[in-house]
Amino acid sequence: MTAVTTLLSDDQLAVVETTLGFAQEHLAPHAVAWDQDKHFPVDVLRKAAGLGLGGVYVREDVGGSELSRSDGVLVFEALATGCPSVAGYLSIHNMVAWMVDTYGTDAQRGRYLPELCTMEQLGSYCLTEPGAGSDAAALRTRAVRDGDHYVLTGTKQFISGAGATHLYIVLARTGEDGPGGISAFLVERDDEGLSFGANEKKMGWNAQPTRQVVLDGVRVPADRLLGAEGEGFHIAMNGLNGGRLGIAACSLGGAQSALDRSLAHLADREAFGGPLLNAQALQFRLADMATELAAARALVRQAAEALDRKVGGAPELCAMAKRFATDTGYSVADRALQLHGGYGYLAEYGIEKIVRDLRVHQILEGTNEIMRVIVARSLTGALR
């Protein structure tokens, strides 16, 4: 894990050491069983919150850790060495908490954030719909003002944690077509008219539920509007900048675990008169995997620093980092499976789980094709 801790401050080293220790003690030993049983380990999430991981970016006055994005990518990379699925959910929960902390009123912050930080309450982010995924501005869920309430109607798709979580940030249309007509709302699990679809049967990420969120005339008080009317798309996109870094970091952690396991396996496995680790062809593969991970890690950390400093090109760097790190992470994990031979295909070794978990990272928080669109627009926009 030396590459993970390169060029870090003493405080950051302490964060990595603590989080890695938690991941190896509380996540790694159970990751395969949770995957097979489709178990959402809420009790373990609350243990993570005891280390400040339920409100990584939230201000301290409501119980948060108030860490930077540069610190956060270290946290999520370390967590994902134990289980990318659980680390991925924690990234989403922290995106929700950050959005409430950043755009919420004092009353909203005081109402929701203390329990989000302890993870007594869990959060979900509801943007995607059956007919509006990559084209998020085309969402059709509606929120109609009715006196002191809004009435929300629509369906959200692929919502991580849905059914088990307590707070849902729901993006809904309050105005005209396009991004300017979208607003954000705080919906609670017990609100009348809110229901959930069946837990989806997925390729990976099985240690967290994924369901539809169905809003059938859900009435929420007007003070559950997050930000102002028409600001929802802006809020959602700013949340996704950080969310993309979290998922990128989770890809790094999962792939680093796969690489570390490959080194150990090749050292133990003998063929043709000696350990496989002595074969130069395999050493070259390991070297390429390590080099590509180091390059992806550098880009993720650069994007995180840009987001911390609020530089103009930060969203494009976040898109670059998400695309490159998730593609690289999946590729490294897939090669790690190949280096394990037949053993890599067996569930008990945990490699095939990492491959399945990391595959979805190329899709969620904006597909990697959309990341290319964002980068391309930043390159060509000044020329038009």
N, C-alpha and C positions, 0 to 999 in steps of 0.2 A: 504493500500500500504506500510505498515511498512516494510515488508520483502524485498521489492525492494530496500530500502534505507539503509539496514543494512551494517555497517562497511564501509561506503563511506567517502571520504574526503569532506571538505567543498566545494571545486570546483566541485566535482562530484555531491554532493547534489544539487548545483545550476543548473547543467546541467539537472538533473532529474526533478527538480521542473519546470524549463522553458519548457522542452519538454512535460512533463505531462500536463502542462497548455495549450500548443498549441494543444495537442491531444484532450483534453476535449472540447476546444472551437471551433476548426476548423475541426476536424475529426469525433468525436463521434456523434454529432447531425445529421450528413448527411450520416453516413455509410450505413444504411439500404437503403436509397433512391438511393445512388450511386450504390449499389449492384443490386437493382431492375432495374435501368435504364441503367446499364452498362456504367456509366459515369466515365471518367478518369479526375480527378479534377486537371488539369494542373495549374490553377490559384492558387490553395491551395498549390501545390508543390512549386510554386515560393514564396509563403509566408513562407513556411518552409525554403527555401533557405535564406530568410532574417535573419533567426536565425543561419545561418551557416550550415544547414543540407544538402546542396547540394554538399559540399566538405568536409565531416566529417574528412577524413584521408589525404586530400590534403594539401600540404605545403602552408604556408601563402603567399609566394611571388606571387602566382597566384590567390589568393583570397580564399584559403581553410582555414579550421579551425584547421588543423594539430592536431587532437585529436588521442589518442591511441586507440587500439582495446578494451582495458578495459573500456574506456569512450564510445566507439561506441556501445557496447552491452547494455549499460544503455540507450543510445539514442533510439535504435530500440525497446527495450522492452517497453519503455515509449510510443513511437509512436503507437505501436500495441495495446495498451489499447484503442485507439480511433478507429483504423481500421487496421486489419492485412494486408489487401490487399494493401492499400496505403503504409503502412510501409514496406511491402515486396518489392514493386517497388523501394522505396527509398533505400533499402539495395542494390538492383541490380545496380541502378544508381551510388551509391557510390563505388561499386566494379569496375565498368567501370572507374570512375574517378581516383580511386587508381591505376589501371593498367596503365593508361596514365601517371600519375604523377611519378610512379615508374620506368617504362620501356621506357617512351617516351623521345625523344630528347628535347633539350631546345626549338626548333622551334615548335614541336608538343605540348609541354606543354603550350607554349604561345598562340598557335592557338586555342586550344580546352578548356583548363581548366577554364579560367575566366568565360566563358558562361556556362560550366557545373556546376560550383560552384553557379552561380546565378540561374541556371536551366532555363535560356533563351534557352539553348539547353539541351536536355535530351539524356541519353545514354541507349543502349541495348547491351546485351552480347550474341553472336551467336556461340555457340558450338554444341548444340544438332542438329542432323539431323534425317530424317525419319527412317534411318537404322542404326544410331549410337547415342545411348543415353548413357546408362551405359558404353558401350565400346567406350569411347570417342576417343581413339587412332585409331579407325577404320573409322574415318570420311573420306568422299569421295569428299567433295568440294575441287576444285583444283584452284591453283593460278599459272599461267605460266608467266614467265618473258618475256616481249616483249619490248626491248629497255629500255626506261626510265619509263616503266609502268609494272604493273602486270595485268593480265586478270583473273578475278575470275568467276568461274562457279560452281553452286551447289545450294542446297536448305537447309535452316536451319528451324528447327521445334520448336514449343512451345516458341517463343521468346517474352518475356515480354516487353510491350511498343511498339512493332513493328508497324510501320506506323505512330505513333504519335511522335516517338523519332527522333533525328537528327544524332546521331553518333552511329555506329555499330562496335563493335570489333568482327571481323570475323576470325575464325580459319579455315585455309585452308591448303591443302597439297601442298607443294612446292618440296618435295623430296620423298624418299623411303617410303614404308609402315611402319606403327608403329609410335610411338610418336616422333621419331627423325626427321621425315619428315614434321612436322607441323609448320606453321608460323602464326603470328597474323597480321591483317591488320586493318587500320582505314578506314571505309567506311562511306560516307556521304549520307544522305537521297536523295539528288538530283543527285547523280551519275547515269549516263545513264546506263540502264540495270538492275537497282535495282527495284524490285516490291514486293508486299506483298499479302499474301493470305487473305481470309475472317477472320474476328474476330471470334475466336473459341467460341463455346457455351460450357461453362464450369460449373462444379459443384460449384465452388467458385472462389475467386479472380476476381470478376466481375468488380471491380472498376479500373481495368487496362486491356488494350487490350492484347491479345495473338494471334499472327499471324505467318504464315510462312514468311520467308525472302527468296526471290528468286533472285539469282544472275545469270543473263543471259549475260555472257561476259562483266561483269563490269570492266572497265578500271580505275585503280587507279594509281596515280603517285608513283614511287618507294619510295618516301620519306614518304609514308603512311604505310610502313612496321613498325610495332611496335617491337622494339628489332631487333635481327638479324634473318636471315633465320634459321629455325630449332629450334628456341627457343620458338615457340608458345605454345607447350604443357606445358613446364615449366612455362611460364607466366600464362597460363590458370589455372593450378593446384594451383599455389600460390595465384591467385585471388580467387579461390574457397575456400581456407582455411578461408579467411576472410568472404567470402560470406556465408559459412556454419554457422559461428558464428552469422552473421546478421539474418539469417532465424531462427536459434535456439532462438535468443533473441526475435524475433517476435512471436514465439510460446509461449514463457513465458508471453509476454504481453497480447496476446489474451486470454490465459488461466487464467491469473490473473484477467482480466476483467470479465470473466465468473464466477470465484469464488466469486468475490466481488458482482456481481449481484445475485448470489445464496444466499449469506448471507442476502442481503436486501430483497429478495423475501421470504425467510423462516421466516424472522422476521415479515413481513407484513401478511403472509398467516396464517390463523387460521384453525385448524381442531382438532377434538376430545377434544374440550374444552380449547384450548390454541394455541399460536404461534407454528408453525412447528419447529421453531428454538429450542424449548425446548425439542424436542425429541432426546434422547441420541443417537439413531441409526443414525439419520441424522447428529448430531454433530460429530460422529465418521467418517462419510463419509467426512465431511468438513475438519476434522483434517488430514485425509489421503491425501486429495487433496493438502492441504497447505504444508504438509511435502514433498510430491513428487515434488512439484514446487520448494521448497527451495533447495532440493537436486540437481535438474536440474540446477537451477540458480547458485549454487556453482560450478558445473562442467563447465558451460559456462564461468563463470568469471575466473576460473583456466585456461581454454584453451586460453582465451583472453590474460591473463598475459603471458602465455607461448609464444604466438605469438609475443607479444610486446618484450619479452626478446630474441626472436629468439633461443629458446632452441631446441635441436635436436628432441625431441618427440612432438613438437607442432602440426604437421599435424595429427598425430594419436589422440591427445587430441581433436583437432577440429572435427575429425570424430566421436569420442565418444560423444562429446557435442551435435553435430548436431543430431545424432541418438537418444540419450537419451532425449534431450529437446523436439524434435518434437514428439516423441512417447508419452512422458509425457503430453505435451501441448494438444495434441488431446484427450488423455484419460480424462484429467481433464475437458476439454470443453464438452465432451460427457456426463460425469457424471453430469455436471452442467445442461445440458439440461434435464436429467432425474429428477433432483431435482426440476425443474420448472414444472414437470408434463406436461399437455397439453399445458400450456402457453409457454413452451420452444420450442414447435413445431411451434408456430406462428411467422411469420416474424417480426412483430412489436416489439417483445421483444429483438431481436438481437442475441439471443443465437444460434439459428440454423445457422445464418450467420457465427458466429465465428467457429462453428463446421465445416462448409463447407470450410471456408478459411484455417483452420489449417490442414485439411486433406492433401492438396497438399504439405505441408511442409515436409511430410515424403517421397516425391518423388523428388522434385526439389533440385538443387545444389548437385546432387548425391543421388540416392535412399538410403534408410536406409540399404538395403541389401549390397550396395557397401560400405557404411560406415563400416559394419561388415567385409567386405573383407579387407579394409585398416587396421583395427585394428588387424585382425587375422594375416595378413602378418607381421605386426610389432612384433607380439608375437612369430610367428613360424620361421621367417626368420633367426634368429641367430642359430636355431637348425638344419638348412639344410646344 
